[in-house]
Amino acid sequence: MGKEPVYINPLTDFGFKRIFGTERNKDLLISFLNASLSAHVGIITDIEYLPTEQYGSLPSEKKVIFDIFCTDQSGRNFIVEMQRSQQKHFAHRAITYVSRVISHDAERGEREYSITPVYALNILDFDADEFRGKPDFFWQVKLTDNTGNIFSNNIIFFFIELRKFAAQLGKGNCSEDLHHWLYALKNIADLDSFAGVPDNEVFRKLFEECQLSKLSMMEKEEYRKSVLEYEDVQDAIAYSMEKGYERGLETGLKRGLDEGVKRGEEKGVMKVAQTMLSKGLDITLIASVTGLSEAEIALIKA
């Protein structure tokens, strides 16, 4: 029988929003943003949380929901997303989220096309197809011309691939502050003491906020559901990778490995959706994990 955990898992939806999405912990979010982005966008000294639900200007436009959405002391917008699985059109999703913020700026009626800076920080708990085969874990994506010159600095995407992060300090493109934050996010759920990070005010508060014993009964139930959801997603990813690879190899013997793996992965995704449906998971969550549309999932359910 395993040892009872001391700290919550910050990579769950409950844990991530508890640590970074509440007014009482905005100092933790500021610290994490500065560790991740200050070298690229400057120092953030204060933030204000904004509504995470963003509606389109037309009834037909899909609502988007950010994990965390805030503005800093200069009025710059920050979208912070914790993403647990590869999704179909993953890059397009990130662009859509930023575009929604930009479109709301345009609705204010200003005739000058001045875009308030929008920075999207995406923490990925999976190996993204877009960066597959590349060793770096921190990615910055900007608008550039064909010579590499910056077209605009007001829209920047940042991606952190947690699974590529090396625990050893000094490996990869990682500042010391970011190293400590990523180490904590990846490992705190498996620790039983304050270890591996500096003994300072920020990390003392982080460990305090993550103490499982400090959750109320209602919070513990919310966290338990979040853990089950997180584990289901991780199991689904592992199953999809295994079955997609196996079936891909079988088909690849006849039609080429690349095409075979692609087909195998498609079948694996359908199986993952069926498995998640059988567990009673929400269709919106299944769509987010598998990349299938809700209509496609409804057909599977039928």
N, C-alpha and C positions, 0 to 999 in steps of 0.2 A: 504494500500500500504506500502510495507516494506521500511525501511530506506536504502538509497544508501550506499553500502559498501565503506569503506575508504581504505582497504588493499586488495590485491589480495590473492587468496587461494594458499598457497605454496604446497598443495597436488596435484594440477593439474600439467600436464606435463609442461606447460608453466612456472608456478610458481616455480616448483622444479628446473628446469634447469636455470631459471633466477637467483635464489638465489645461487645455488651451482655449476653451470656448466660454469661460465664465468671467465675469467682471472681477471677481476676487482673485483670479489667477492671471490677469492680463500681464502682470510682470513676467510670468513664465513664458507667455507667448512673445512678448517683446524680446526677451533673452534669446529664445529660439530663432526668431526672425533675424536678429542681429548676427547670431552665430552663422546662419545660413546665407544671409543676403547682404550684410553690411559692406562687404568688399565690392559688391556690384551696384548697390543703390544708395549707399550711405547709411549713417546711423539713424535708427528709429528711437525716439525718446518717449513717445506716447502713442496710444492707439485709442480708437473709439469703435466699439462693435457696431456693425450694421446688420439689418435684417438678412437672414440667410436665404429666405425664399424670394426669388426674383421672377416676376411675371413679365411676359412680353407685352408689347404695345397693342397687339391684336389678340382677340380671343383664341384664334387658331394656333398661336405660338405656344410651344411647350414651356411649362414652368420648369425652372431649374432651381435646385437646392444646393447651396454651398455647405460644406462642413463648417467653415469659418470664413467670415467676410468682415473686413475692418478697414478703417482709414487711419493714417498716421497724422502727426502734427503738421505735415505739409499738405494734407489733403490727398495724398496718394492712396490708391486702393490696393488692398492685398486680399487675394483669394488663397486660402490654405485648404488643401484637400488631402485626406488620408485614403489612398486607394489600395484595395486588398487583392485585386485580381485584374488580369488583362481583359480589356473590353474591346469589342468590335468598334472600329473607328475611334480608337483611344485618343489619337492626336486631334481628331475633329471635335471630340467632346471637350478637350481643353480649350480649343479655339472658340467653341460655342459659348463656354462659360465667360471667357474674357469679352467676347462680343456683346453679351447681354449687358455687362457693366458699361461698355462703351455706348451702346444704344440708349441706355438710360441717361447718360450725359447729354446725348444729342437731343433728347426730348425736352431738355430745359429751355429750348428756344433760342439759344445763342446762335447767331449767324456765322460766327467765326468757328471754323472746324478745329478747335483746340481740344485735344484729348487729354483728360486727366490721366496721369500714369497709372497703369494697371499691371500689377505683378502677380503671377500665378505660381504658387509654390506647391508642387505635387510630391507627396511622400509616397513612394511605391513599395508595397510589400510583395513584389513579384518581379520577375525578370521581364522587362518590357520588350516586346518584339522590335520596337523602333530602335532600340539600342543593343540588340542581341549580338553577341560576339565581340563587344567592345568592353574593355576592362574598367573604364571610368564609371563611377557611381553618381557623380554630380554633373548635371547637364544644364546648360544655359542656351535658350533658343531665342534668337532675335530676328527682326526683319532686316535683311541685308540685300544689297544689289549684287549683280553678277561678278563684281570685283571684290566682294566681301566688305564693302563699306556699309556702315550702319545707315539704314533708311529711317528708322525711328527708334529712340530709346524709351518711348512711352509705353511700349508693350513688350514685356519680357516673360517668357515661361522658364521656370526652373523645375528640374526633376531630380529627385534623390532616390536612387535604387538601394533600399536597405539591404537587400540580400548580397549586393556586391561590396558593401561597406566592410573594409578590413578592420578588425578589432585592434590591430597593432597601430599605435600612434605613429604617424609619419608616412604611412602607406597611402598612396593616392592623393588626389587634390582635396585636402581637407585641413582646415584650420584646427587648432587645438580645441577651441570652444565648440566647433561643430562636431569634432571627434567625440567629446564628452557627451554631447546631447544625443548623438546617434547611438552611442554605446548604451546610454540609459534607456532610450526608447526600445532598443532591441532586447535588452537583458534584464531590466528591472523586475519583470514578472517572475524570473527564475532566481532572483537573489533573496537572501534572508537577512541581509544587513546592508548598511550604507557603505558600498564599496565600488571602486572603479571610476569614481567621479570626484571632483574637488569638494572639499568640505567647506562650502560657502553658502551664503544665504539662499541663492537660487536653487541649488540642488538639495539643500536641506528641506526647502519648501516642497520641491518636487516629490521627494520620498515621503514626506508627510501626507501630501495629497493622495498619494498612491497606496497608503496603508489600507488594506482590506478591512481591518478591524474598526476603522473610523466611519465606515459606511453605515447608513441607517438600514433598517430591514427592507424598506422599499428600494433603496439604492442597491442593496445586495441582490435583490431579485432582478432589477434592471440589468445589473452587471452580469448575473448568471445567464440571462437571455442573450446578452451581447456576446458572451464567451461562446455559447453554443452556436450562435450565428457565425462567429469568427472561425470556429473549428469546422463547421460545415463547409464554409467557403474554402478553407485550406484543404480539407479532404477532397472537395470537388475538384480543386486545381490539381492535386496529386493524381486523382483518378483520371482526369482528362489527359494529363501528360502521359501517364502510363498507357492508357488505352489508345490514345492518339498515336503514340509511338509504335505500339504493337501493330495496330491496323495499318498504319502508314507503311511499315516495313513489308507487310503482306502485299499490299497494293503496289508498293514500290518495286517489287520483284518483276512486275509485269509492265508498269507504265512509268517507271522512273521514281527514284526516291522522293524527290521534292513534291511531285504531284501526289504520291501515296501518302506522305505525311499530312499534306493539306486535307485530303479526303478523310484520313483517319481522325484528324482533329475535329473535323465537322461532325463526324459521327459521335466522337467523344463528347462534344458540347451538347448534343441532343440527349445523350445518356445522363450527363450531369444535370440537365434541366429536369429530366424525369426523376432522378434521385432526389433532387431538392424539392420537387413537387410532392413526392411521397413522404417527405419529412414535414410537410405542411408549411413550408416557407413562403413568404409573400412573393407574388408574381413580380412586383417592382424590383425586389432584391435579386430574384433569379435573372431578370433581364439585365441588371447591372453587372452580375457576375459573368453571365454567358455571352452577352452581346446580342442575344436574340431579342426580337421585339416582343412586346406583351401579347400582340396578336398571335405570333408564332407559338408562344408558350401556351396560350389559351387553346390552340389546336392540339398541342401535345396533351394537355390536361383533359380535353374532350375525348 
